Amino acid sequence: MSAEITEEKGWTAFKEKLKNTYRLVVMNDESFEEVGSYKLSLLNLYVAISAAIVAVAILVFALIFFTPIKKFVPGYGDASSGELREINASLLELEDQLKAQETYTNSFRRMVTGDVEKEEDVKEVGNNTLDTLQSVSRIKEDDILRKEVEEDVKLQQKKMVQSVSATPTEVPLEQLYFIPPITGIVSESFMPDKKHYGTDILAPKNTPVKAIMDGYVISADWTLETGNTIAIQHSNSIISFYKHNSALLKKIGNFVKAGEAVAIIGNTGTLSDGPHLHLELWHKGKPINPEDYIAFE
């Protein structure tokens, strides 16, 4: 009973302290002149401090949720946010484009160098897939669709054969005129037995490399071995390659005229040991000696 009375007296005394008023006097430290005085109480002080804390909390909340600062809050962004979904979709699209470009580059390089895929290579890669496909039962509608597609393919092939047979005979290479891409000394000639399928020509630094004939740029890229390389598709099933350049002046799809600058001579790629142009000529998928048709000196 005495403890309850003591606790009640203590609470009463605390409430009285909260109601007691105090005067806060601000004085000049040197002249002791009174600058101002303020009447305060503990209750008013507690209310003011609480109001300030609530105001600061509201301000911080507003800054976090209504300004870009929210991006820096750990755990705020998640995989369900629209921005992250767009970034993820862009990354997946870039990966698909990179894989497609890599497949195209590898296939084109193997076609040019003659390193084609053999039947054994295809079987080794596709054995598991083939077994899986064979285990799937065929569907009647699928068979009908396959026949329609095969008939359409055969029809297209017939049209292509007719169009090819209607075209005039290709001009012999000996009757074609090739413009020298650069003028210089031949440092290494055409040696297919050593897998050197072109001609190396030495020329001064910053010499422009010219297109040997009219055509379309089908490749303009950098590789580890040949550096900056550009390829042009000409008429009569001729493709020309210009390798080890310091810079490329054209992009894929550009049409270039004979004698137009397409690159700058350089020394790029691991297979290059000095500034020069490596020129390759391919006719119907086979390499030919550029010196047989072009005078470089």
C-alpha positions in Angstrom: 0.0 0.0 0.0 2.8 2.3 0.9 4.6 1.5 -2.4 1.5 2.5 -4.4 1.2 5.8 -2.4 4.9 6.5 -3.1 4.5 5.8 -6.8 1.4 8.0 -7.0 3.2 10.8 -5.3 6.2 10.5 -7.7 3.9 10.6 -10.7 2.1 13.7 -9.2 5.4 15.4 -8.6 6.5 14.6 -12.2 3.3 16.1 -13.6 3.9 19.2 -11.5 7.4 19.6 -12.9 6.0 19.4 -16.4 3.6 22.2 -15.6 6.2 24.4 -13.9 7.3 27.3 -16.1 10.9 28.5 -16.5 12.3 31.6 -18.1 15.2 31.3 -20.5 17.2 34.6 -20.4 19.7 35.4 -23.2 22.4 37.9 -22.0 25.4 39.5 -23.6 28.5 37.8 -22.2 30.5 41.0 -21.8 27.9 43.7 -20.8 25.4 41.3 -19.2 22.7 43.1 -21.2 19.5 41.1 -21.5 19.0 40.3 -25.2 15.8 38.3 -24.8 13.9 36.1 -22.5 11.6 33.1 -23.2 9.1 31.4 -21.0 9.4 27.6 -21.2 8.0 24.5 -19.5 9.2 20.9 -19.7 5.9 19.9 -21.3 6.3 22.5 -24.1 9.9 21.4 -24.6 8.9 17.7 -24.9 6.2 18.6 -27.4 8.5 20.7 -29.5 11.2 18.0 -29.6 8.6 15.4 -30.5 7.2 17.6 -33.3 10.7 18.2 -34.6 11.4 14.4 -34.7 8.2 13.7 -36.5 8.8 16.5 -39.1 12.4 15.1 -39.8 11.0 11.6 -40.2 8.3 12.8 -42.7 11.0 14.8 -44.6 13.3 11.7 -44.8 10.4 9.5 -45.9 9.4 12.0 -48.6 13.0 12.3 -49.9 13.4 8.5 -50.1 10.1 7.6 -51.8 9.6 10.7 -54.0 13.1 11.5 -55.3 15.8 9.5 -57.2 17.5 9.0 -53.8 15.4 5.8 -53.4 17.7 4.1 -55.9 20.6 4.2 -53.4 18.6 2.6 -50.6 19.8 -1.0 -50.3 17.0 -3.5 -51.1 14.6 -1.0 -52.6 15.0 -2.2 -56.2 14.0 -5.7 -56.9 13.6 -8.0 -59.9 10.0 -7.0 -60.4 10.8 -3.3 -61.0 10.1 -2.1 -64.6 13.5 -0.6 -65.0 15.3 -3.8 -64.1 13.1 -5.8 -66.4 14.0 -3.5 -69.3 17.7 -3.8 -68.5 17.5 -7.6 -68.3 15.6 -7.8 -71.6 18.2 -5.5 -73.3 21.0 -7.7 -72.0 19.3 -10.9 -73.3 18.8 -9.2 -76.7 22.5 -8.2 -76.8 23.6 -11.7 -75.9 21.4 -13.2 -78.7 22.8 -10.6 -81.2 26.4 -11.4 -80.0 25.8 -15.2 -80.4 24.3 -14.7 -83.9 27.2 -12.4 -85.0 29.8 -14.9 -83.6 28.1 -17.8 -85.4 28.0 -15.8 -88.7 31.6 -14.8 -88.4 32.8 -18.3 -87.6 30.8 -19.8 -90.5 32.1 -17.1 -92.9 35.7 -17.6 -91.8 35.5 -21.4 -92.2 33.9 -21.0 -95.6 36.7 -18.7 -96.8 39.6 -20.7 -95.4 38.1 -24.0 -96.6 37.8 -25.4 -93.0 34.2 -26.6 -93.5 32.3 -28.8 -91.2 32.5 -32.5 -91.9 29.7 -35.0 -91.6 31.4 -36.6 -88.6 31.5 -33.3 -86.8 27.8 -32.7 -87.3 27.0 -36.2 -86.1 29.1 -35.8 -82.9 27.4 -32.6 -82.0 23.9 -33.7 -82.9 23.7 -37.3 -81.7 21.8 -36.5 -78.5 19.4 -34.1 -80.3 18.8 -36.6 -83.1 18.0 -39.4 -80.6 15.6 -37.1 -78.8 13.8 -36.1 -82.0 13.5 -39.7 -83.1 11.8 -40.7 -79.9 9.1 -38.1 -80.5 6.0 -39.5 -82.2 5.0 -37.7 -85.5 1.8 -35.8 -85.8 -0.4 -35.9 -88.9 -0.8 -32.2 -89.1 2.9 -31.8 -88.8 3.5 -34.2 -91.7 1.1 -32.2 -93.9 2.9 -28.9 -93.0 6.3 -30.5 -93.8 5.1 -31.6 -97.2 3.7 -28.1 -98.0 7.0 -26.5 -96.9 9.1 -29.0 -99.0 6.9 -28.3 -102.1 7.4 -24.6 -101.6 11.2 -25.0 -101.3 11.3 -27.1 -104.4 9.3 -24.4 -106.3 11.7 -21.7 -105.1 14.7 -23.8 -106.2 13.2 -24.2 -109.7 12.7 -20.4 -109.9 16.3 -19.8 -108.9 17.6 -22.3 -111.4 15.6 -20.7 -114.2 16.8 -17.2 -113.2 20.4 -18.4 -113.1 20.2 -20.1 -116.5 18.7 -16.9 -117.9 21.7 -14.7 -116.8 24.5 -14.1 -119.2 27.7 -16.1 -119.0 30.3 -14.7 -116.5 33.2 -12.7 -117.8 36.5 -14.6 -117.6 38.9 -13.2 -115.0 41.5 -12.5 -117.6 39.1 -10.0 -119.2 38.4 -8.1 -116.0 40.2 -5.0 -114.9 41.4 -4.9 -111.3 42.6 -1.6 -109.8 45.7 -2.0 -107.5 44.6 -1.4 -103.9 48.0 0.1 -103.2 51.3 0.6 -105.0 54.3 -1.0 -103.3 56.8 -3.9 -103.0 55.4 -7.4 -102.7 57.0 -8.9 -99.6 55.3 -12.3 -99.7 53.5 -13.9 -102.6 50.5 -16.3 -102.8 51.4 -19.6 -101.2 48.3 -21.8 -100.6 50.4 -24.8 -99.6 51.6 -22.8 -96.6 48.0 -21.5 -96.0 49.0 -18.0 -97.2 46.1 -17.3 -99.5 47.0 -13.8 -100.5 49.7 -11.3 -101.3 51.5 -9.0 -98.9 52.4 -5.5 -100.2 54.6 -3.0 -98.4 53.6 0.7 -98.6 54.2 3.9 -96.6 52.4 4.6 -93.4 48.8 6.0 -93.7 48.5 4.9 -97.3 44.8 4.5 -98.3 43.7 1.1 -99.4 41.4 1.2 -102.5 38.7 -1.2 -103.7 39.9 -3.3 -106.6 36.4 -3.3 -108.2 32.8 -2.1 -107.6 31.0 -4.0 -104.9 29.3 -4.2 -101.6 31.0 -4.4 -98.2 30.0 -7.8 -96.6 32.4 -7.7 -93.6 34.1 -4.9 -91.7 35.4 -6.2 -88.4 38.4 -6.8 -86.2 39.9 -10.2 -85.5 42.8 -11.3 -83.3 44.9 -12.7 -86.1 44.1 -10.4 -89.0 43.3 -7.1 -87.1 41.0 -4.7 -88.9 39.7 -6.6 -91.9 37.2 -5.6 -94.6 35.7 -7.8 -97.3 33.9 -6.7 -100.5 31.6 -8.8 -102.7 32.1 -8.1 -106.4 30.4 -9.3 -109.6 31.5 -12.6 -111.2 31.5 -14.3 -107.8 34.6 -12.5 -106.7 35.4 -11.5 -103.0 38.3 -9.4 -102.0 39.8 -9.2 -98.5 42.0 -6.4 -97.1 43.6 -7.3 -93.8 45.9 -5.8 -91.1 44.6 -2.2 -91.6 45.0 0.5 -89.0 41.5 1.8 -89.7 38.4 0.9 -91.7 36.6 3.6 -93.7 33.5 1.6 -94.7 30.7 -0.4 -93.0 28.8 -3.5 -93.8 26.3 -2.8 -96.6 28.1 0.1 -98.1 28.5 0.2 -101.9 32.0 1.1 -103.0 33.3 2.0 -106.4 36.6 0.8 -107.9 39.4 2.9 -106.6 37.5 4.2 -103.6 39.4 4.2 -100.3 38.0 1.6 -97.9 40.8 1.4 -95.3 44.2 2.7 -94.1 47.2 0.5 -94.3 48.4 -0.7 -90.9 50.0 -3.4 -88.7 47.1 -4.9 -86.7 46.6 -8.5 -85.8 48.9 -11.2 -84.4 49.9 -12.4 -87.9 51.3 -9.0 -88.9 55.0 -8.1 -88.2 55.0 -4.7 -89.9 52.9 -2.2 -91.8 51.6 -3.8 -94.9 48.4 -4.9 -96.8 47.4 -8.5 -97.0 45.2 -8.8 -100.1 43.2 -12.0 -100.9 41.1 -12.7 -103.9 38.5 -15.5 -103.9 36.6 -16.7 -106.9 33.6 -19.0 -106.5 34.9 -20.0 -103.0 38.5 -20.7 -104.1 41.5 -18.5 -103.5 43.4 -17.1 -106.6 46.7 -15.4 -106.9 46.2 -11.6 -107.0 49.5 -11.1 -108.8 48.1 -12.9 -111.8 45.6 -10.1 -112.3 47.0 -7.0 -110.5 50.3 -5.1 -111.0 51.4 -3.8 -107.6 54.7 -2.1 -108.5 
